Amino acid sequence: MQLLEPVIALLRDLPEQDRQVLADLINQFAHQETGPERHSAAWETSETLGLLA
């Protein structure tokens, strides 16, 4: 998590619309992921990065 903190801080500065676009893109990739563990991790990425309000 310590590695992600600077990234999360940068993403918080994005406008809401840009954060939503990024979250949607991540979710598209998550939907396409076939590995169960990677699929779960991908679905959690938007929340982990603070992209969801």
DSSP file (Angstrom, degrees, kcal/mol; ACC not computed):
  #  RESIDUE AA STRUCTURE BP1 BP2  ACC     N-H-->O    O-->H-N    N-H-->O    O-->H-N    TCO  KAPPA ALPHA  PHI   PSI    X-CA   Y-CA   Z-CA
    1    1 A M     >        0   0    0      0, 0.0     4,-1.4     0, 0.0     3,-0.4   0.000 360.0 360.0 360.0 -33.4    0.0    0.0    0.0
    2    2 A Q  T  4  +     0   0    0      1,-0.2     3,-0.2     2,-0.2     0, 0.0   0.868 360.0  52.9 -60.2 -35.5    2.9    2.3    0.7
    3    3 A L  T  4 S+     0   0    0      1,-0.2     4,-0.5     2,-0.1    -1,-0.2   0.842 109.4  49.2 -66.4 -33.9    3.9    2.1   -2.9
    4    4 A L  T  > S+     0   0    0     -3,-0.4     4,-3.0     1,-0.2     5,-0.3   0.690  87.4  85.4 -81.0 -19.4    0.4    3.1   -4.0
    5    5 A E  H  X S+     0   0    0     -4,-1.4     4,-2.2     1,-0.2    -1,-0.2   0.878  90.4  47.0 -55.6 -44.5    0.0    6.1   -1.8
    6    6 A P  H  > S+     0   0    0      0, 0.0     4,-1.9     0, 0.0    -1,-0.2   0.892 114.1  49.0 -64.5 -36.2    1.7    8.6   -4.2
    7    7 A V  H  > S+     0   0    0     -4,-0.5     4,-2.5    -3,-0.2    -2,-0.2   0.930 110.6  49.9 -66.1 -44.9   -0.4    7.2   -7.1
    8    8 A I  H  X S+     0   0    0     -4,-3.0     4,-1.9     1,-0.2    -1,-0.2   0.898 108.8  53.2 -60.5 -41.1   -3.6    7.5   -5.1
    9    9 A A  H  X S+     0   0    0     -4,-2.2     4,-0.7    -5,-0.3    -1,-0.2   0.905 110.3  47.1 -62.2 -41.7   -2.7   11.1   -4.2
   10   10 A L  H >< S+     0   0    0     -4,-1.9     3,-0.8     1,-0.2     4,-0.4   0.903 110.4  52.1 -65.9 -41.1   -2.2   12.0   -7.8
   11   11 A L  H >< S+     0   0    0     -4,-2.5     3,-1.3     1,-0.2    -1,-0.2   0.827 100.4  62.2 -66.6 -30.8   -5.5   10.4   -8.8
   12   12 A R  H 3< S+     0   0    0     -4,-1.9    -1,-0.2     1,-0.3    -2,-0.2   0.798  98.3  58.5 -63.4 -27.0   -7.4   12.3   -6.2
   13   13 A D  T << S+     0   0    0     -3,-0.8    -1,-0.3    -4,-0.7    -2,-0.2   0.604  85.5 100.3 -79.8 -10.9   -6.4   15.5   -8.0
   14   14 A L  S <  S-     0   0    0     -3,-1.3     5,-0.0    -4,-0.4    -3,-0.0  -0.427  87.1 -98.9 -70.9 148.2   -8.0   14.3  -11.3
   15   15 A P     >  -     0   0    0      0, 0.0     4,-2.2     0, 0.0     3,-0.4  -0.339  35.7-110.1 -60.9 151.6  -11.4   15.8  -12.1
   16   16 A E  H  > S+     0   0    0      1,-0.2     4,-2.3     2,-0.2     5,-0.2   0.874 118.3  55.2 -52.0 -43.3  -14.3   13.4  -11.2
   17   17 A Q  H  > S+     0   0    0      1,-0.2     4,-2.1     2,-0.2    -1,-0.2   0.903 108.5  47.5 -61.2 -42.1  -15.1   12.8  -14.8
   18   18 A D  H  > S+     0   0    0     -3,-0.4     4,-2.3     2,-0.2    -1,-0.2   0.880 110.4  52.0 -67.5 -38.2  -11.5   11.6  -15.5
   19   19 A R  H  X S+     0   0    0     -4,-2.2     4,-2.5     2,-0.2    -2,-0.2   0.895 110.0  49.7 -63.6 -39.0  -11.5    9.4  -12.5
   20   20 A Q  H  X S+     0   0    0     -4,-2.3     4,-2.6    -5,-0.2    -2,-0.2   0.906 109.2  51.0 -66.8 -41.1  -14.7    7.8  -13.7
   21   21 A V  H  X S+     0   0    0     -4,-2.1     4,-2.1     2,-0.2    -2,-0.2   0.925 112.2  47.1 -61.3 -44.2  -13.3    7.2  -17.2
   22   22 A L  H  X S+     0   0    0     -4,-2.3     4,-2.5     2,-0.2    -2,-0.2   0.916 111.7  50.3 -64.0 -43.4  -10.2    5.5  -15.6
   23   23 A A  H  X S+     0   0    0     -4,-2.5     4,-2.4     1,-0.2    -2,-0.2   0.905 110.4  50.5 -60.9 -41.9  -12.4    3.4  -13.3
   24   24 A D  H  X S+     0   0    0     -4,-2.6     4,-1.9     2,-0.2    -1,-0.2   0.898 110.3  49.7 -63.5 -40.3  -14.5    2.3  -16.3
   25   25 A L  H  X S+     0   0    0     -4,-2.1     4,-1.9     2,-0.2    -2,-0.2   0.919 110.9  48.8 -64.8 -44.5  -11.4    1.4  -18.3
   26   26 A I  H  X S+     0   0    0     -4,-2.5     4,-2.3     1,-0.2    -2,-0.2   0.904 110.6  51.7 -61.3 -41.2  -10.0   -0.7  -15.4
   27   27 A N  H  X S+     0   0    0     -4,-2.4     4,-2.2     2,-0.2    -1,-0.2   0.836 105.2  55.8 -66.6 -32.3  -13.4   -2.4  -15.0
   28   28 A Q  H  X S+     0   0    0     -4,-1.9     4,-1.3     2,-0.2    -1,-0.2   0.934 110.4  44.9 -62.9 -45.3  -13.4   -3.3  -18.8
   29   29 A F  H  X S+     0   0    0     -4,-1.9     4,-1.0     1,-0.2    -2,-0.2   0.886 110.8  54.1 -65.2 -38.3  -10.0   -5.0  -18.3
   30   30 A A  H >< S+     0   0    0     -4,-2.3     3,-0.6     1,-0.2    -1,-0.2   0.905 105.4  53.7 -61.4 -41.1  -11.3   -6.7  -15.1
   31   31 A H  H 3< S+     0   0    0     -4,-2.2    -1,-0.2     1,-0.2    -2,-0.2   0.834 110.1  47.8 -62.8 -32.4  -14.3   -8.1  -17.1
   32   32 A Q  H 3< S+     0   0    0     -4,-1.3    -1,-0.2    -3,-0.2     2,-0.2   0.639  86.1 107.1 -84.2 -15.2  -11.9   -9.6  -19.7
   33   33 A E    <<  -     0   0    0     -4,-1.0    -3,-0.0    -3,-0.6    -4,-0.0  -0.466  45.7-173.9 -70.3 130.6   -9.6  -11.2  -17.1
   34   34 A T        +     0   0    0     -2,-0.2    -1,-0.1     5,-0.0     3,-0.0   0.675  55.9  93.2-100.5 -20.9  -10.0  -14.9  -17.0
   35   35 A G  S  > S-     0   0    0      1,-0.1     4,-3.1     2,-0.0     5,-0.2  -0.624  72.9-138.9 -75.4 127.4   -7.7  -15.8  -14.1
   36   36 A P  H  > S+     0   0    0      0, 0.0     4,-2.2     0, 0.0     5,-0.2   0.893  99.8  42.3 -56.4 -46.0   -9.8  -16.0  -10.9
   37   37 A E  H  > S+     0   0    0      2,-0.2     4,-2.4     1,-0.2     5,-0.2   0.919 117.8  45.7 -69.5 -42.1   -7.3  -14.2   -8.6
   38   38 A R  H  > S+     0   0    0      2,-0.2     4,-2.5     1,-0.2    -1,-0.2   0.864 110.8  55.2 -67.2 -35.0   -6.4  -11.6  -11.2
   39   39 A H  H  X S+     0   0    0     -4,-3.1     4,-2.1     2,-0.2    -2,-0.2   0.942 110.3  44.9 -61.5 -48.4  -10.1  -11.1  -12.0
   40   40 A S  H  X S+     0   0    0     -4,-2.2     4,-1.4    -5,-0.2    -2,-0.2   0.921 114.0  49.0 -62.6 -44.9  -10.8  -10.3   -8.3
   41   41 A A  H  X S+     0   0    0     -4,-2.4     4,-0.8     1,-0.2    -1,-0.2   0.897 110.0  51.9 -63.0 -40.1   -7.8   -8.1   -7.9
   42   42 A A  H >X S+     0   0    0     -4,-2.5     3,-0.8     1,-0.2     4,-0.6   0.900 107.2  52.3 -64.4 -40.5   -8.7   -6.2  -11.1
   43   43 A W  H 3< S+     0   0    0     -4,-2.1     4,-0.4     1,-0.2     3,-0.2   0.817 111.0  48.5 -65.2 -29.2  -12.3   -5.6   -9.8
   44   44 A E  H 3X S+     0   0    0     -4,-1.4     4,-2.7     1,-0.2    -1,-0.2   0.606  89.4  86.6 -84.3 -12.1  -10.9   -4.2   -6.6
   45   45 A T  H <X S+     0   0    0     -4,-0.8     4,-2.6    -3,-0.8     6,-0.2   0.897  84.4  51.9 -60.0 -46.4   -8.4   -1.8   -8.3
   46   46 A S  H  <>S+     0   0    0     -4,-0.6     5,-2.8    -3,-0.2     6,-0.7   0.900 114.7  43.2 -59.6 -41.2  -10.7    1.1   -8.8
   47   47 A E  H >45S+     0   0    0     -4,-0.4     3,-1.3     3,-0.2    -1,-0.2   0.914 112.4  53.0 -69.8 -42.3  -11.7    1.1   -5.1
   48   48 A T  H 3<5S+     0   0    0     -4,-2.7    -2,-0.2     1,-0.3    -1,-0.2   0.886 110.0  48.5 -59.9 -39.6   -8.1    0.6   -4.0
   49   49 A L  T 3<5S-     0   0    0     -4,-2.6    -1,-0.3    -5,-0.2    -2,-0.2   0.452 115.4-116.2 -82.2   0.2   -7.0    3.6   -6.0
   50   50 A G  T < 5S+     0   0    0     -3,-1.3    -3,-0.2    -4,-0.2    -2,-0.1   0.771  74.2 133.0  74.0  25.3   -9.8    5.7   -4.6
   51   51 A L      < +     0   0    0     -5,-2.8     2,-0.4    -6,-0.2    -4,-0.2   0.732  51.9  77.6 -81.1 -21.9  -11.4    6.2   -8.0
   52   52 A L              0   0    0     -6,-0.7   -32,-0.0     1,-0.1   -33,-0.0  -0.737 360.0 360.0 -93.5 135.4  -14.9    5.4   -6.7
   53   53 A A              0   0    0     -2,-0.4    -1,-0.1   -37,-0.1    -2,-0.0   0.480 360.0 360.0 -74.1 360.0  -16.7    8.1   -4.8
